[in-house]
Amino acid sequence: MDGYKHYIRINEAGIIVHGFSSAFEEPREGDILVESDAGRHFNFMLIDGQGNSIYKWDGTQMVERTADEIYPLSYWKQKKIGIFTSQRDLEVQAGFLTNAVASTPNIQMGYDPVDKNNYQSLATMLNLDPTISSVPFLTGIGMVTFTRDEFIQVIKDAYNHESSLVYKCLTLKAQIEAAADKQSLDSIVW
């Protein structure tokens, strides 16, 4: 090409930390010649957008590092915790089934933020006013009028729905944080 030489510099782990052309820099002891008849500029992207080194030296050539080599275990742990937290939130908001009405089992109940607020408001009203005998509420099968006791059971089911998913997520988070390596981390599933 232009007769310039391209070099790389590696750290003690063999990770490429610097690349340059002889047009701009003289090699130091330990630098590795990777191309002897090259262009003026060394145009390899050696780091990703997060500042992580992408390549390593295998003794004969530059080799791309795997994601597991680039990112520390703590990165993968935080990523997995984030995925599980999102999964928990999706499942919480998907709602739950209630068997509060014996004649109509498995009524689908919503649990998005509006529904959750309505459960809390109605629970407060039922607590404050013992004369409330029925509660109309929109369900997956349309408007259902629950008796007082039935709706108290719906509120309990709502609480159990959310708390069981929160507990599951916290239990998995503890397992993730305790994982000693990527293989054990990968074995933890929702």
PALO-454891 format. One record per residue: residue number from 1; x, y, z of N, C-alpha, C in turn. Coordinates in steps of 0.05 Angstrom, whole numbers, plus 5000, padded with zeros to 4 digits. Example, Ala and Ser with C-alpha at 12.3 -4.5 7.8 and 13.67 -1.06 7.14 Angstrom:
+-----+------+------+------+------+------+------+------+------+------+
| num |  nxx |  nyy |  nzz | caxx | cayy | cazz |  cxx |  cyy |  czz |
+-----+------+------+------+------+------+------+------+------+------+
|   1 | 5264 | 4886 | 5156 | 5246 | 4910 | 5156 | 5264 | 4934 | 5156 |
|   2 | 5257 | 4955 | 5142 | 5273 | 4979 | 5143 | 5258 | 5001 | 5157 |
+-----+------+------+------+------+------+------+------+------+------+
//
This chain:
+-----+------+------+------+------+------+------+------+------+------+
| num |  nxx |  nyy |  nzz | caxx | cayy | cazz |  cxx |  cyy |  czz |
+-----+------+------+------+------+------+------+------+------+------+
|   1 | 5017 | 4976 | 5000 | 5000 | 5000 | 5000 | 5018 | 5025 | 5000 |
|   2 | 5019 | 5038 | 5024 | 5035 | 5063 | 5025 | 5061 | 5059 | 5039 |
|   3 | 5067 | 5034 | 5048 | 5093 | 5029 | 5060 | 5094 | 5035 | 5090 |
|   4 | 5072 | 5041 | 5103 | 5072 | 5045 | 5132 | 5068 | 5019 | 5146 |
|   5 | 5075 | 5019 | 5171 | 5072 | 4995 | 5187 | 5051 | 5000 | 5208 |
|   6 | 5034 | 4980 | 5213 | 5013 | 4982 | 5234 | 5021 | 4964 | 5257 |
|   7 | 5018 | 4975 | 5281 | 5026 | 4961 | 5305 | 5002 | 4960 | 5325 |
|   8 | 5003 | 4941 | 5343 | 4984 | 4941 | 5365 | 5000 | 4938 | 5391 |
|   9 | 4987 | 4947 | 5412 | 4999 | 4944 | 5439 | 4979 | 4928 | 5455 |
|  10 | 4989 | 4909 | 5470 | 4971 | 4893 | 5487 | 4978 | 4896 | 5516 |
|  11 | 4958 | 4890 | 5533 | 4964 | 4890 | 5562 | 4972 | 4862 | 5571 |
|  12 | 4975 | 4859 | 5597 | 4985 | 4833 | 5607 | 4965 | 4810 | 5602 |
|  13 | 4939 | 4817 | 5597 | 4919 | 4796 | 5592 | 4917 | 4790 | 5562 |
|  14 | 4933 | 4804 | 5545 | 4932 | 4800 | 5516 | 4910 | 4816 | 5502 |
|  15 | 4898 | 4834 | 5517 | 4877 | 4851 | 5505 | 4890 | 4874 | 5491 |
|  16 | 4881 | 4880 | 5467 | 4893 | 4901 | 5451 | 4882 | 4928 | 5461 |
|  17 | 4901 | 4944 | 5470 | 4894 | 4970 | 5483 | 4901 | 4994 | 5466 |
|  18 | 4917 | 4989 | 5445 | 4925 | 5012 | 5428 | 4933 | 5001 | 5401 |
|  19 | 4927 | 5016 | 5380 | 4935 | 5010 | 5353 | 4944 | 5036 | 5340 |
|  20 | 4965 | 5033 | 5323 | 4976 | 5058 | 5311 | 4991 | 5052 | 5285 |
|  21 | 4996 | 5073 | 5270 | 5011 | 5071 | 5245 | 5039 | 5084 | 5251 |
|  22 | 5059 | 5073 | 5237 | 5086 | 5084 | 5239 | 5087 | 5112 | 5228 |
|  23 | 5067 | 5121 | 5214 | 5066 | 5148 | 5204 | 5064 | 5168 | 5226 |
|  24 | 5053 | 5160 | 5249 | 5048 | 5178 | 5271 | 5061 | 5172 | 5298 |
|  25 | 5071 | 5147 | 5300 | 5082 | 5139 | 5326 | 5103 | 5118 | 5321 |
|  26 | 5124 | 5119 | 5338 | 5144 | 5098 | 5337 | 5137 | 5075 | 5356 |
|  27 | 5142 | 5051 | 5347 | 5135 | 5028 | 5365 | 5153 | 5027 | 5389 |
|  28 | 5142 | 5017 | 5411 | 5158 | 5012 | 5435 | 5165 | 4982 | 5437 |
|  29 | 5182 | 4976 | 5455 | 5188 | 4948 | 5459 | 5163 | 4934 | 5468 |
|  30 | 5157 | 4911 | 5456 | 5133 | 4896 | 5462 | 5110 | 4901 | 5443 |
|  31 | 5111 | 4923 | 5428 | 5090 | 4927 | 5408 | 5091 | 4906 | 5386 |
|  32 | 5069 | 4899 | 5375 | 5067 | 4877 | 5356 | 5061 | 4888 | 5328 |
|  33 | 5077 | 4881 | 5309 | 5073 | 4889 | 5281 | 5051 | 4871 | 5270 |
|  34 | 5029 | 4883 | 5260 | 5007 | 4868 | 5249 | 5005 | 4871 | 5218 |
|  35 | 5017 | 4892 | 5208 | 5017 | 4896 | 5178 | 5041 | 4913 | 5171 |
|  36 | 5057 | 4902 | 5152 | 5082 | 4916 | 5145 | 5080 | 4934 | 5121 |
|  37 | 5061 | 4932 | 5104 | 5058 | 4950 | 5081 | 5029 | 4960 | 5082 |
|  38 | 5024 | 4979 | 5099 | 4997 | 4989 | 5104 | 4993 | 5018 | 5096 |
|  39 | 4969 | 5027 | 5098 | 4963 | 5055 | 5093 | 4973 | 5073 | 5115 |
|  40 | 4969 | 5098 | 5111 | 4979 | 5118 | 5130 | 4965 | 5117 | 5157 |
|  41 | 4939 | 5110 | 5157 | 4923 | 5110 | 5181 | 4916 | 5082 | 5190 |
|  42 | 4917 | 5078 | 5216 | 4907 | 5053 | 5229 | 4877 | 5057 | 5234 |
|  43 | 4861 | 5043 | 5218 | 4832 | 5048 | 5219 | 4815 | 5028 | 5234 |
|  44 | 4827 | 5012 | 5251 | 4812 | 4993 | 5266 | 4798 | 5006 | 5290 |
|  45 | 4773 | 5000 | 5294 | 4759 | 5009 | 5319 | 4767 | 4988 | 5340 |
|  46 | 4782 | 4997 | 5360 | 4791 | 4978 | 5380 | 4774 | 4978 | 5405 |
|  47 | 4756 | 4998 | 5408 | 4738 | 4998 | 5431 | 4709 | 5002 | 5422 |
|  48 | 4691 | 4992 | 5439 | 4663 | 4996 | 5432 | 4653 | 5023 | 5444 |
|  49 | 4628 | 5028 | 5441 | 4616 | 5054 | 5450 | 4617 | 5058 | 5480 |
|  50 | 4623 | 5037 | 5495 | 4625 | 5039 | 5524 | 4653 | 5039 | 5534 |
|  51 | 4672 | 5040 | 5515 | 4700 | 5042 | 5523 | 4713 | 5015 | 5528 |
|  52 | 4700 | 4993 | 5520 | 4711 | 4966 | 5525 | 4727 | 4957 | 5501 |
|  53 | 4750 | 4945 | 5506 | 4768 | 4935 | 5484 | 4754 | 4912 | 5470 |
|  54 | 4754 | 4913 | 5444 | 4740 | 4893 | 5428 | 4757 | 4869 | 5420 |
|  55 | 4784 | 4874 | 5417 | 4801 | 4854 | 5407 | 4822 | 4844 | 5427 |
|  56 | 4832 | 4820 | 5422 | 4854 | 4809 | 5438 | 4874 | 4797 | 5418 |
|  57 | 4897 | 4792 | 5428 | 4918 | 4780 | 5411 | 4921 | 4751 | 5419 |
|  58 | 4918 | 4733 | 5399 | 4919 | 4704 | 5406 | 4947 | 4692 | 5402 |
|  59 | 4966 | 4709 | 5397 | 4993 | 4700 | 5392 | 5001 | 4701 | 5363 |
|  60 | 4981 | 4701 | 5345 | 4987 | 4703 | 5317 | 4970 | 4724 | 5302 |
|  61 | 4947 | 4731 | 5314 | 4929 | 4750 | 5300 | 4911 | 4764 | 5320 |
|  62 | 4898 | 4785 | 5310 | 4878 | 4799 | 5326 | 4852 | 4783 | 5324 |
|  63 | 4840 | 4778 | 5347 | 4815 | 4762 | 5349 | 4795 | 4778 | 5364 |
|  64 | 4770 | 4778 | 5354 | 4749 | 4792 | 5368 | 4742 | 4778 | 5394 |
|  65 | 4739 | 4793 | 5415 | 4732 | 4782 | 5441 | 4702 | 4776 | 5442 |
|  66 | 4694 | 4756 | 5456 | 4665 | 4750 | 5459 | 4653 | 4770 | 5479 |
|  67 | 4627 | 4772 | 5479 | 4613 | 4790 | 5497 | 4619 | 4782 | 5526 |
|  68 | 4621 | 4756 | 5531 | 4628 | 4747 | 5558 | 4656 | 4756 | 5567 |
|  69 | 4674 | 4758 | 5548 | 4701 | 4767 | 5555 | 4702 | 4798 | 5559 |
|  70 | 4685 | 4812 | 5544 | 4686 | 4841 | 5545 | 4673 | 4852 | 5571 |
|  71 | 4650 | 4841 | 5577 | 4634 | 4852 | 5599 | 4638 | 4835 | 5625 |
|  72 | 4642 | 4847 | 5647 | 4646 | 4832 | 5672 | 4620 | 4819 | 5681 |
|  73 | 4622 | 4800 | 5699 | 4599 | 4786 | 5710 | 4578 | 4805 | 5722 |
|  74 | 4588 | 4826 | 5734 | 4569 | 4846 | 5746 | 4551 | 4859 | 5725 |
|  75 | 4561 | 4863 | 5701 | 4545 | 4874 | 5679 | 4522 | 4855 | 5673 |
|  76 | 4529 | 4829 | 5670 | 4508 | 4809 | 5663 | 4488 | 4806 | 5685 |
|  77 | 4497 | 4808 | 5710 | 4479 | 4806 | 5733 | 4459 | 4829 | 5732 |
|  78 | 4468 | 4853 | 5728 | 4450 | 4876 | 5728 | 4431 | 4874 | 5704 |
|  79 | 4441 | 4865 | 5682 | 4424 | 4861 | 5658 | 4402 | 4841 | 5664 |
|  80 | 4409 | 4819 | 5676 | 4389 | 4798 | 5682 | 4369 | 4808 | 5703 |
|  81 | 4378 | 4822 | 5723 | 4359 | 4834 | 5743 | 4340 | 4853 | 5729 |
|  82 | 4349 | 4869 | 5711 | 4332 | 4887 | 5696 | 4311 | 4872 | 5679 |
|  83 | 4319 | 4851 | 5666 | 4301 | 4834 | 5650 | 4280 | 4822 | 5668 |
|  84 | 4288 | 4811 | 5691 | 4269 | 4798 | 5709 | 4250 | 4819 | 5722 |
|  85 | 4260 | 4842 | 5728 | 4243 | 4864 | 5739 | 4222 | 4872 | 5718 |
|  86 | 4230 | 4874 | 5693 | 4210 | 4880 | 5672 | 4190 | 4858 | 5669 |
|  87 | 4199 | 4833 | 5670 | 4181 | 4810 | 5668 | 4161 | 4810 | 5691 |
|  88 | 4171 | 4816 | 5715 | 4153 | 4818 | 5738 | 4132 | 4839 | 5733 |
|  89 | 4140 | 4863 | 5725 | 4121 | 4884 | 5720 | 4100 | 4877 | 5699 |
|  90 | 4109 | 4864 | 5678 | 4090 | 4855 | 5657 | 4070 | 4835 | 5668 |
|  91 | 4079 | 4816 | 5683 | 4061 | 4796 | 5694 | 4042 | 4808 | 5715 |
|  92 | 4052 | 4827 | 5731 | 4035 | 4840 | 5751 | 4012 | 4855 | 5736 |
|  93 | 4020 | 4870 | 5716 | 4000 | 4886 | 5702 | 3981 | 4869 | 5684 |
|  94 | 3989 | 4845 | 5678 | 3972 | 4827 | 5661 | 3947 | 4819 | 5676 |
|  95 | 3947 | 4822 | 5703 | 3923 | 4816 | 5718 | 3924 | 4788 | 5730 |
|  96 | 3901 | 4779 | 5740 | 3900 | 4754 | 5754 | 3872 | 4742 | 5752 |
|  97 | 3870 | 4717 | 5759 | 3844 | 4704 | 5760 | 3834 | 4703 | 5789 |
|  98 | 3809 | 4707 | 5792 | 3797 | 4705 | 5819 | 3774 | 4684 | 5819 |
|  99 | 3772 | 4670 | 5841 | 3750 | 4652 | 5845 | 3731 | 4662 | 5867 |
| 100 | 3730 | 4688 | 5870 | 3714 | 4700 | 5891 | 3684 | 4695 | 5888 |
| 101 | 3676 | 4691 | 5863 | 3647 | 4686 | 5858 | 3645 | 4656 | 5852 |
| 102 | 3633 | 4641 | 5870 | 3632 | 4612 | 5867 | 3618 | 4603 | 5842 |
| 103 | 3598 | 4618 | 5833 | 3583 | 4610 | 5809 | 3597 | 4618 | 5783 |
| 104 | 3618 | 4634 | 5785 | 3633 | 4643 | 5761 | 3663 | 4641 | 5768 |
| 105 | 3675 | 4617 | 5766 | 3703 | 4615 | 5773 | 3721 | 4627 | 5752 |
| 106 | 3745 | 4633 | 5760 | 3766 | 4643 | 5742 | 3759 | 4669 | 5727 |
| 107 | 3749 | 4689 | 5741 | 3744 | 4714 | 5729 | 3770 | 4729 | 5726 |
| 108 | 3776 | 4738 | 5702 | 3800 | 4753 | 5696 | 3797 | 4782 | 5707 |
| 109 | 3816 | 4789 | 5724 | 3816 | 4816 | 5736 | 3840 | 4831 | 5726 |
| 110 | 3836 | 4856 | 5719 | 3859 | 4873 | 5710 | 3875 | 4882 | 5734 |
| 111 | 3900 | 4890 | 5729 | 3917 | 4900 | 5750 | 3937 | 4921 | 5740 |
| 112 | 3927 | 4937 | 5721 | 3944 | 4959 | 5712 | 3944 | 4981 | 5734 |
| 113 | 3959 | 5003 | 5731 | 3959 | 5023 | 5752 | 3931 | 5034 | 5760 |
| 114 | 3914 | 5037 | 5740 | 3887 | 5047 | 5746 | 3871 | 5027 | 5762 |
| 115 | 3872 | 5001 | 5754 | 3859 | 4980 | 5769 | 3870 | 4979 | 5798 |
| 116 | 3896 | 4979 | 5800 | 3909 | 4978 | 5827 | 3899 | 5000 | 5844 |
| 117 | 3897 | 5024 | 5834 | 3887 | 5047 | 5849 | 3858 | 5043 | 5857 |
| 118 | 3842 | 5032 | 5838 | 3814 | 5026 | 5845 | 3811 | 5006 | 5867 |
| 119 | 3828 | 4984 | 5867 | 3827 | 4965 | 5888 | 3833 | 4978 | 5915 |
| 120 | 3854 | 4994 | 5915 | 3862 | 5008 | 5940 | 3840 | 5027 | 5950 |
| 121 | 3828 | 5042 | 5932 | 3806 | 5060 | 5940 | 3782 | 5045 | 5950 |
| 122 | 3775 | 5024 | 5936 | 3751 | 5009 | 5945 | 3757 | 4994 | 5971 |
| 123 | 3781 | 4985 | 5975 | 3788 | 4972 | 6001 | 3785 | 4992 | 6023 |
| 124 | 3794 | 5016 | 6019 | 3791 | 5038 | 6039 | 3761 | 5043 | 6044 |
| 125 | 3745 | 5045 | 6023 | 3716 | 5050 | 6026 | 3703 | 5027 | 6042 |
| 126 | 3710 | 5002 | 6035 | 3698 | 4980 | 6049 | 3706 | 4980 | 6079 |
| 127 | 3730 | 4989 | 6084 | 3739 | 4990 | 6112 | 3725 | 5013 | 6127 |
| 128 | 3721 | 5035 | 6114 | 3708 | 5058 | 6127 | 3678 | 5056 | 6129 |
| 129 | 3666 | 5042 | 6111 | 3636 | 5040 | 6111 | 3627 | 5011 | 6111 |
| 130 | 3620 | 5001 | 6134 | 3611 | 4973 | 6136 | 3584 | 4968 | 6124 |
| 131 | 3570 | 4989 | 6115 | 3543 | 4985 | 6103 | 3545 | 4980 | 6073 |
| 132 | 3568 | 4982 | 6061 | 3571 | 4976 | 6032 | 3567 | 4946 | 6029 |
| 133 | 3547 | 4938 | 6014 | 3541 | 4910 | 6011 | 3549 | 4898 | 5984 |
| 134 | 3554 | 4916 | 5964 | 3561 | 4905 | 5938 | 3580 | 4926 | 5924 |
| 135 | 3596 | 4915 | 5906 | 3616 | 4931 | 5892 | 3615 | 4924 | 5862 |
| 136 | 3607 | 4942 | 5845 | 3609 | 4937 | 5816 | 3638 | 4942 | 5806 |
| 137 | 3648 | 4924 | 5790 | 3676 | 4927 | 5781 | 3678 | 4915 | 5753 |
| 138 | 3693 | 4929 | 5735 | 3697 | 4919 | 5708 | 3718 | 4896 | 5709 |
| 139 | 3710 | 4874 | 5697 | 3728 | 4850 | 5696 | 3732 | 4842 | 5667 |
| 140 | 3746 | 4820 | 5663 | 3750 | 4809 | 5636 | 3725 | 4799 | 5623 |
| 141 | 3704 | 4795 | 5638 | 3678 | 4786 | 5627 | 3657 | 4808 | 5627 |
| 142 | 3666 | 4832 | 5633 | 3648 | 4855 | 5634 | 3644 | 4864 | 5663 |
| 143 | 3624 | 4881 | 5666 | 3618 | 4891 | 5693 | 3606 | 4869 | 5710 |
| 144 | 3617 | 4865 | 5734 | 3608 | 4845 | 5753 | 3602 | 4859 | 5779 |
| 145 | 3580 | 4854 | 5791 | 3574 | 4865 | 5817 | 3580 | 4843 | 5838 |
| 146 | 3600 | 4849 | 5854 | 3610 | 4830 | 5874 | 3596 | 4837 | 5901 |
| 147 | 3591 | 4817 | 5917 | 3582 | 4822 | 5944 | 3606 | 4833 | 5959 |
| 148 | 3601 | 4844 | 5982 | 3623 | 4855 | 5999 | 3644 | 4834 | 6004 |
| 149 | 3636 | 4810 | 6013 | 3655 | 4789 | 6019 | 3670 | 4780 | 5994 |
| 150 | 3656 | 4778 | 5971 | 3669 | 4770 | 5947 | 3690 | 4791 | 5939 |
| 151 | 3684 | 4816 | 5941 | 3703 | 4836 | 5933 | 3727 | 4838 | 5952 |
| 152 | 3722 | 4833 | 5978 | 3745 | 4831 | 5996 | 3763 | 4808 | 5988 |
| 153 | 3751 | 4786 | 5978 | 3768 | 4764 | 5968 | 3783 | 4772 | 5943 |
| 154 | 3770 | 4788 | 5925 | 3784 | 4798 | 5901 | 3808 | 4815 | 5910 |
| 155 | 3805 | 4832 | 5930 | 3827 | 4849 | 5939 | 3849 | 4831 | 5950 |
| 156 | 3842 | 4810 | 5965 | 3863 | 4791 | 5975 | 3877 | 4778 | 5951 |
| 157 | 3861 | 4770 | 5931 | 3873 | 4757 | 5908 | 3892 | 4776 | 5893 |
| 158 | 3884 | 4802 | 5892 | 3901 | 4822 | 5879 | 3928 | 4825 | 5895 |
| 159 | 3926 | 4826 | 5921 | 3949 | 4828 | 5938 | 3967 | 4804 | 5934 |
| 160 | 3956 | 4780 | 5935 | 3971 | 4755 | 5931 | 3984 | 4754 | 5904 |
| 161 | 3970 | 4763 | 5884 | 3980 | 4764 | 5856 | 4006 | 4780 | 5855 |
| 162 | 4005 | 4805 | 5864 | 4028 | 4822 | 5863 | 4050 | 4813 | 5881 |
| 163 | 4043 | 4806 | 5906 | 4064 | 4799 | 5925 | 4079 | 4773 | 5918 |
| 164 | 4065 | 4754 | 5905 | 4078 | 4730 | 5897 | 4099 | 4735 | 5875 |
| 165 | 4092 | 4753 | 5857 | 4111 | 4760 | 5835 | 4134 | 4777 | 5846 |
| 166 | 4129 | 4794 | 5865 | 4150 | 4810 | 5877 | 4169 | 4791 | 5892 |
| 167 | 4158 | 4772 | 5907 | 4174 | 4753 | 5922 | 4191 | 4736 | 5902 |
| 168 | 4178 | 4727 | 5880 | 4193 | 4711 | 5861 | 4217 | 4727 | 5850 |
| 169 | 4212 | 4752 | 5843 | 4233 | 4769 | 5832 | 4255 | 4774 | 5852 |
| 170 | 4248 | 4779 | 5877 | 4269 | 4783 | 5898 | 4285 | 4758 | 5903 |
| 171 | 4272 | 4735 | 5902 | 4286 | 4709 | 5906 | 4306 | 4705 | 5883 |
| 172 | 4297 | 4710 | 5858 | 4314 | 4706 | 5835 | 4337 | 4727 | 5836 |
| 173 | 4331 | 4751 | 5845 | 4352 | 4772 | 5847 | 4374 | 4763 | 5866 |
| 174 | 4366 | 4750 | 5888 | 4386 | 4740 | 5907 | 4403 | 4718 | 5895 |
| 175 | 4390 | 4701 | 5879 | 4405 | 4680 | 5865 | 4425 | 4692 | 5845 |
| 176 | 4415 | 4712 | 5830 | 4432 | 4726 | 5810 | 4456 | 4738 | 5824 |
| 177 | 4451 | 4753 | 5846 | 4473 | 4766 | 5859 | 4493 | 4746 | 5871 |
| 178 | 4484 | 4722 | 5878 | 4502 | 4702 | 5889 | 4517 | 4685 | 5868 |
| 179 | 4509 | 4688 | 5843 | 4521 | 4672 | 5821 | 4551 | 4678 | 5820 |
| 180 | 4567 | 4657 | 5819 | 4596 | 4660 | 5819 | 4608 | 4662 | 5792 |
| 181 | 4593 | 4653 | 5771 | 4604 | 4654 | 5744 | 4581 | 4657 | 5724 |
| 182 | 4588 | 4661 | 5699 | 4568 | 4665 | 5678 | 4550 | 4641 | 5674 |
| 183 | 4562 | 4617 | 5676 | 4547 | 4593 | 5672 | 4525 | 4590 | 5693 |
| 184 | 4531 | 4594 | 5718 | 4511 | 4592 | 5739 | 4490 | 4615 | 5736 |
| 185 | 4499 | 4638 | 5727 | 4481 | 4660 | 5722 | 4461 | 4653 | 5700 |
| 186 | 4471 | 4641 | 5678 | 4454 | 4634 | 5655 | 4434 | 4612 | 5662 |
| 187 | 4440 | 4597 | 5683 | 4421 | 4575 | 5690 | 4397 | 4586 | 5706 |
| 188 | 4398 | 4611 | 5715 | 4375 | 4622 | 5730 | 4355 | 4632 | 5710 |
| 189 | 4331 | 4621 | 5711 | 4310 | 4629 | 5692 | 4285 | 4638 | 5707 |
| 190 | 4270 | 4655 | 5694 | 4245 | 4665 | 5706 | 4226 | 4642 | 5709 |
+-----+------+------+------+------+------+------+------+------+------+
//
